Structures are given as structure tokens and as C-alpha cells.
């Protein structure tokens, strides 16, 4: 995931939905999401740009990708979203 000011950019399969969550663990670990904060559908090249719900300060986030058949990926590695 890449961060630009108030946006998160993720690479996934074309047409897949990426959902962002506040993570249940520290950055660099794997875990699960605890609070949904945004989603976007990736373009044909697999690029999804998400504007997460506003919050004060940095927070640790994770994501999943969902394909057109409803298959869901594992949660991504947790990363820190700058505040």
C-alpha cells in the first residue's frame, strides 16, 4: 500500500474491491481488521485508491481484496497510515 496525503493506493486484481480496516495488531504483523474505514474498486490494471474515514493521528491499518466471485484474500500485513 502507498500513502499520499489522505489517500491509500493498493495493487490488486482488476475489478476487485479493496476494503481497509483499522488493524488489531502492530505495524509489520498480520492480524485482522477491527473497524471498517473505506473501500474502492480497482481499475482494469488493478489499482485501487481509497480515501479512508477521517481520524486524528496515525493508525495501523490492514486490507483485504475481494474478487468478482466473492472470494476474499487474507488480511494484508499491517502498516501505519500517517495521521
PyMOL commands that set and color helices and strands:
alter all, ss='L'
color gray80, all
select strands_A, chain A and resi 2-4+7-11+17-23+33-41+47-50+59-66+79-81
alter strands_A, ss='S'
color yellow, strands_A
deselect
rebuild
show_as cartoon
